[in-house]
Amino acid sequence: MRQIVLDTETTGLEPEQGHRVIEIGCVELVNRRPTGRTFHRYLNPDRDSDEGALQVHGLTREFLKDQPRFADIAAEFDAFIEGAELVIHNAPFDLGFLDAEFTLLAAGEARVPLANRLRVLDTLVLARQLHPGQRNGLDALCKRYSVDNSARELHGALLDAKLLSEVYLAMTGGQGALVLGPATGADRSRAAGGGRSPGAVPIPVRVIRASAEELRLHEESLDRVAKASGGRCLFRAP
């Protein structure tokens, strides 16, 4: 299975008010292992960031003015995420902005939303299910799952995507600590093909059956339960 852990930074909170994406960060996982492949771009939004957004990410218009525009990297970004499941914290926010950017490219023509093209896993929804009534922002989750976020003085799309990938693996089984190395080419091939490699050897499952003596003792126990319950032994119910 191929997954892309994704995060964005933006000039504000509402794409409907003309706010734009200014940074995209992606981390690739294959079969729950980081492959080392990432996608990271700063973008020129041709506008200022709101003061509140600027305090969060610190990306000034002066810094961004020489960066590419979304139109320049859209095809490369689209190719990177194609066919993957997107793992995003508060997915409607990031997807709303990315869909707005693609709509601008299409000059307002209808375009299939990313959520209709690709599978999406929202880790904020998952965290709220696992930890109802608790703080479930990325910093809180890093603390809860012992993920080192000491480098996160400001929000950054690639840094946050890397942190989220660790948090996601911890939330969904603690597999992050069990990764022995980066995903191999064979892992990526299996992910692309959607299954196990043809040469994989199934692990035999050992079945231990009860002995005659164990079965006799079990029946005696059920007799005692049936007697004590007036014949209402559920184990023997038809």
Secondary structure as UniProt FT lines:
FT   STRAND          2..10
FT   HELIX           15..17
FT   STRAND          21..30
FT   TURN            31..32
FT   STRAND          33..42
FT   HELIX           51..57
FT   HELIX           61..64
FT   TURN            65..66
FT   HELIX           70..81
FT   TURN            82..83
FT   STRAND          85..88
FT   TURN            89..90
FT   HELIX           91..105
FT   TURN            106..108
FT   HELIX           114..117
FT   STRAND          120..122
FT   HELIX           123..130
FT   TURN            132..133
FT   HELIX           138..144
FT   TURN            145..146
FT   TURN            150..151
FT   HELIX           157..171
FT   TURN            172..173
FT   HELIX           175..178
FT   HELIX           185..193
FT   TURN            198..199
FT   HELIX           212..228
FT   TURN            229..230
FT   HELIX           234..236
//
